[in-house]
Amino acid sequence: MPATPCPGPCTSTRAAGHLLCQTCWHELPESTRRKLGKRGAVGMKRVRSLHDQLRAGKALRDIRID
């Protein structure tokens, strides 16, 4: 299985099933990581919000998820 690039600002790869590489994941605020880890009806909305903020160039430490 080919490595998947991390969508974060690094040049690393992420593991299958992970949103970001471990380095980028741990740069997110704890509350953001906790919300992204929850499943449910709004789970995909949260993931889209993460990716939108990454594409906008927002710093990992400043990313907030509702």
Phi and psi in radians as a Rosetta constraint file:
Dihedral C 1 N 2 CA 2 C 2 CIRCULARHARMONIC -1.210 0.35
Dihedral N 2 CA 2 C 2 N 3 CIRCULARHARMONIC 2.630 0.35
Dihedral C 2 N 3 CA 3 C 3 CIRCULARHARMONIC -1.228 0.35
Dihedral N 3 CA 3 C 3 N 4 CIRCULARHARMONIC 2.500 0.35
Dihedral C 3 N 4 CA 4 C 4 CIRCULARHARMONIC -1.771 0.35
Dihedral N 4 CA 4 C 4 N 5 CIRCULARHARMONIC 2.221 0.35
Dihedral C 4 N 5 CA 5 C 5 CIRCULARHARMONIC -1.130 0.35
Dihedral N 5 CA 5 C 5 N 6 CIRCULARHARMONIC 2.536 0.35
Dihedral C 5 N 6 CA 6 C 6 CIRCULARHARMONIC -1.277 0.35
Dihedral N 6 CA 6 C 6 N 7 CIRCULARHARMONIC 2.344 0.35
Dihedral C 6 N 7 CA 7 C 7 CIRCULARHARMONIC -1.339 0.35
Dihedral N 7 CA 7 C 7 N 8 CIRCULARHARMONIC -0.060 0.35
Dihedral C 7 N 8 CA 8 C 8 CIRCULARHARMONIC -1.319 0.35
Dihedral N 8 CA 8 C 8 N 9 CIRCULARHARMONIC -3.064 0.35
Dihedral C 8 N 9 CA 9 C 9 CIRCULARHARMONIC -1.346 0.35
Dihedral N 9 CA 9 C 9 N 10 CIRCULARHARMONIC 0.002 0.35
Dihedral C 9 N 10 CA 10 C 10 CIRCULARHARMONIC -1.500 0.35
Dihedral N 10 CA 10 C 10 N 11 CIRCULARHARMONIC -3.095 0.35
Dihedral C 10 N 11 CA 11 C 11 CIRCULARHARMONIC -2.010 0.35
Dihedral N 11 CA 11 C 11 N 12 CIRCULARHARMONIC 0.383 0.35
Dihedral C 11 N 12 CA 12 C 12 CIRCULARHARMONIC -1.572 0.35
Dihedral N 12 CA 12 C 12 N 13 CIRCULARHARMONIC -3.118 0.35
Dihedral C 12 N 13 CA 13 C 13 CIRCULARHARMONIC -2.034 0.35
Dihedral N 13 CA 13 C 13 N 14 CIRCULARHARMONIC 2.780 0.35
Dihedral C 13 N 14 CA 14 C 14 CIRCULARHARMONIC -1.987 0.35
Dihedral N 14 CA 14 C 14 N 15 CIRCULARHARMONIC 2.722 0.35
Dihedral C 14 N 15 CA 15 C 15 CIRCULARHARMONIC -1.311 0.35
Dihedral N 15 CA 15 C 15 N 16 CIRCULARHARMONIC 2.681 0.35
Dihedral C 15 N 16 CA 16 C 16 CIRCULARHARMONIC -1.002 0.35
Dihedral N 16 CA 16 C 16 N 17 CIRCULARHARMONIC 2.333 0.35
Dihedral C 16 N 17 CA 17 C 17 CIRCULARHARMONIC 1.496 0.35
Dihedral N 17 CA 17 C 17 N 18 CIRCULARHARMONIC -0.043 0.35
Dihedral C 17 N 18 CA 18 C 18 CIRCULARHARMONIC -1.787 0.35
Dihedral N 18 CA 18 C 18 N 19 CIRCULARHARMONIC 2.595 0.35
Dihedral C 18 N 19 CA 19 C 19 CIRCULARHARMONIC -1.354 0.35
Dihedral N 19 CA 19 C 19 N 20 CIRCULARHARMONIC -0.637 0.35
Dihedral C 19 N 20 CA 20 C 20 CIRCULARHARMONIC -2.451 0.35
Dihedral N 20 CA 20 C 20 N 21 CIRCULARHARMONIC 2.938 0.35
Dihedral C 20 N 21 CA 21 C 21 CIRCULARHARMONIC -1.223 0.35
Dihedral N 21 CA 21 C 21 N 22 CIRCULARHARMONIC 2.884 0.35
Dihedral C 21 N 22 CA 22 C 22 CIRCULARHARMONIC -1.071 0.35
Dihedral N 22 CA 22 C 22 N 23 CIRCULARHARMONIC -0.675 0.35
Dihedral C 22 N 23 CA 23 C 23 CIRCULARHARMONIC -1.084 0.35
Dihedral N 23 CA 23 C 23 N 24 CIRCULARHARMONIC -0.882 0.35
Dihedral C 23 N 24 CA 24 C 24 CIRCULARHARMONIC -1.146 0.35
Dihedral N 24 CA 24 C 24 N 25 CIRCULARHARMONIC -0.713 0.35
Dihedral C 24 N 25 CA 25 C 25 CIRCULARHARMONIC -0.978 0.35
Dihedral N 25 CA 25 C 25 N 26 CIRCULARHARMONIC -0.758 0.35
Dihedral C 25 N 26 CA 26 C 26 CIRCULARHARMONIC -1.354 0.35
Dihedral N 26 CA 26 C 26 N 27 CIRCULARHARMONIC -0.153 0.35
Dihedral C 26 N 27 CA 27 C 27 CIRCULARHARMONIC -1.485 0.35
Dihedral N 27 CA 27 C 27 N 28 CIRCULARHARMONIC -0.296 0.35
Dihedral C 27 N 28 CA 28 C 28 CIRCULARHARMONIC -1.211 0.35
Dihedral N 28 CA 28 C 28 N 29 CIRCULARHARMONIC 2.599 0.35
Dihedral C 28 N 29 CA 29 C 29 CIRCULARHARMONIC -1.023 0.35
Dihedral N 29 CA 29 C 29 N 30 CIRCULARHARMONIC 2.586 0.35
Dihedral C 29 N 30 CA 30 C 30 CIRCULARHARMONIC -0.989 0.35
Dihedral N 30 CA 30 C 30 N 31 CIRCULARHARMONIC -0.728 0.35
Dihedral C 30 N 31 CA 31 C 31 CIRCULARHARMONIC -1.112 0.35
Dihedral N 31 CA 31 C 31 N 32 CIRCULARHARMONIC -0.616 0.35
Dihedral C 31 N 32 CA 32 C 32 CIRCULARHARMONIC -1.181 0.35
Dihedral N 32 CA 32 C 32 N 33 CIRCULARHARMONIC -0.793 0.35
Dihedral C 32 N 33 CA 33 C 33 CIRCULARHARMONIC -1.046 0.35
Dihedral N 33 CA 33 C 33 N 34 CIRCULARHARMONIC -0.725 0.35
Dihedral C 33 N 34 CA 34 C 34 CIRCULARHARMONIC -1.108 0.35
Dihedral N 34 CA 34 C 34 N 35 CIRCULARHARMONIC -0.761 0.35
Dihedral C 34 N 35 CA 35 C 35 CIRCULARHARMONIC -1.193 0.35
Dihedral N 35 CA 35 C 35 N 36 CIRCULARHARMONIC -0.660 0.35
Dihedral C 35 N 36 CA 36 C 36 CIRCULARHARMONIC -1.206 0.35
Dihedral N 36 CA 36 C 36 N 37 CIRCULARHARMONIC -0.440 0.35
Dihedral C 36 N 37 CA 37 C 37 CIRCULARHARMONIC -1.366 0.35
Dihedral N 37 CA 37 C 37 N 38 CIRCULARHARMONIC -0.250 0.35
Dihedral C 37 N 38 CA 38 C 38 CIRCULARHARMONIC -1.426 0.35
Dihedral N 38 CA 38 C 38 N 39 CIRCULARHARMONIC 2.452 0.35
Dihedral C 38 N 39 CA 39 C 39 CIRCULARHARMONIC -1.693 0.35
Dihedral N 39 CA 39 C 39 N 40 CIRCULARHARMONIC 3.030 0.35
Dihedral C 39 N 40 CA 40 C 40 CIRCULARHARMONIC 2.291 0.35
Dihedral N 40 CA 40 C 40 N 41 CIRCULARHARMONIC -2.930 0.35
Dihedral C 40 N 41 CA 41 C 41 CIRCULARHARMONIC -1.077 0.35
Dihedral N 41 CA 41 C 41 N 42 CIRCULARHARMONIC -0.563 0.35
Dihedral C 41 N 42 CA 42 C 42 CIRCULARHARMONIC -1.741 0.35
Dihedral N 42 CA 42 C 42 N 43 CIRCULARHARMONIC 0.113 0.35
Dihedral C 42 N 43 CA 43 C 43 CIRCULARHARMONIC -0.999 0.35
Dihedral N 43 CA 43 C 43 N 44 CIRCULARHARMONIC -0.839 0.35
Dihedral C 43 N 44 CA 44 C 44 CIRCULARHARMONIC -1.186 0.35
Dihedral N 44 CA 44 C 44 N 45 CIRCULARHARMONIC -0.580 0.35
Dihedral C 44 N 45 CA 45 C 45 CIRCULARHARMONIC -1.097 0.35
Dihedral N 45 CA 45 C 45 N 46 CIRCULARHARMONIC -0.703 0.35
Dihedral C 45 N 46 CA 46 C 46 CIRCULARHARMONIC -1.137 0.35
Dihedral N 46 CA 46 C 46 N 47 CIRCULARHARMONIC -0.736 0.35
Dihedral C 46 N 47 CA 47 C 47 CIRCULARHARMONIC -1.121 0.35
Dihedral N 47 CA 47 C 47 N 48 CIRCULARHARMONIC -0.744 0.35
Dihedral C 47 N 48 CA 48 C 48 CIRCULARHARMONIC -1.082 0.35
Dihedral N 48 CA 48 C 48 N 49 CIRCULARHARMONIC -0.699 0.35
Dihedral C 48 N 49 CA 49 C 49 CIRCULARHARMONIC -1.092 0.35
Dihedral N 49 CA 49 C 49 N 50 CIRCULARHARMONIC -0.738 0.35
Dihedral C 49 N 50 CA 50 C 50 CIRCULARHARMONIC -1.026 0.35
Dihedral N 50 CA 50 C 50 N 51 CIRCULARHARMONIC -0.878 0.35
Dihedral C 50 N 51 CA 51 C 51 CIRCULARHARMONIC -1.139 0.35
Dihedral N 51 CA 51 C 51 N 52 CIRCULARHARMONIC -0.646 0.35
Dihedral C 51 N 52 CA 52 C 52 CIRCULARHARMONIC -1.085 0.35
Dihedral N 52 CA 52 C 52 N 53 CIRCULARHARMONIC -0.771 0.35
Dihedral C 52 N 53 CA 53 C 53 CIRCULARHARMONIC -1.188 0.35
Dihedral N 53 CA 53 C 53 N 54 CIRCULARHARMONIC -0.629 0.35
Dihedral C 53 N 54 CA 54 C 54 CIRCULARHARMONIC -1.136 0.35
Dihedral N 54 CA 54 C 54 N 55 CIRCULARHARMONIC -0.774 0.35
Dihedral C 54 N 55 CA 55 C 55 CIRCULARHARMONIC -1.096 0.35
Dihedral N 55 CA 55 C 55 N 56 CIRCULARHARMONIC -0.550 0.35
Dihedral C 55 N 56 CA 56 C 56 CIRCULARHARMONIC -1.337 0.35
Dihedral N 56 CA 56 C 56 N 57 CIRCULARHARMONIC -0.086 0.35
Dihedral C 56 N 57 CA 57 C 57 CIRCULARHARMONIC 1.466 0.35
Dihedral N 57 CA 57 C 57 N 58 CIRCULARHARMONIC 0.269 0.35
Dihedral C 57 N 58 CA 58 C 58 CIRCULARHARMONIC -1.194 0.35
Dihedral N 58 CA 58 C 58 N 59 CIRCULARHARMONIC 2.411 0.35
Dihedral C 58 N 59 CA 59 C 59 CIRCULARHARMONIC -1.116 0.35
Dihedral N 59 CA 59 C 59 N 60 CIRCULARHARMONIC 2.483 0.35
Dihedral C 59 N 60 CA 60 C 60 CIRCULARHARMONIC -0.956 0.35
Dihedral N 60 CA 60 C 60 N 61 CIRCULARHARMONIC -0.729 0.35
Dihedral C 60 N 61 CA 61 C 61 CIRCULARHARMONIC -1.178 0.35
Dihedral N 61 CA 61 C 61 N 62 CIRCULARHARMONIC -0.281 0.35
Dihedral C 61 N 62 CA 62 C 62 CIRCULARHARMONIC -1.759 0.35
Dihedral N 62 CA 62 C 62 N 63 CIRCULARHARMONIC -0.019 0.35
Dihedral C 62 N 63 CA 63 C 63 CIRCULARHARMONIC -1.324 0.35
Dihedral N 63 CA 63 C 63 N 64 CIRCULARHARMONIC 2.205 0.35
Dihedral C 63 N 64 CA 64 C 64 CIRCULARHARMONIC -2.152 0.35
Dihedral N 64 CA 64 C 64 N 65 CIRCULARHARMONIC 2.484 0.35
Dihedral C 64 N 65 CA 65 C 65 CIRCULARHARMONIC -2.085 0.35
Dihedral N 65 CA 65 C 65 N 66 CIRCULARHARMONIC 2.342 0.35
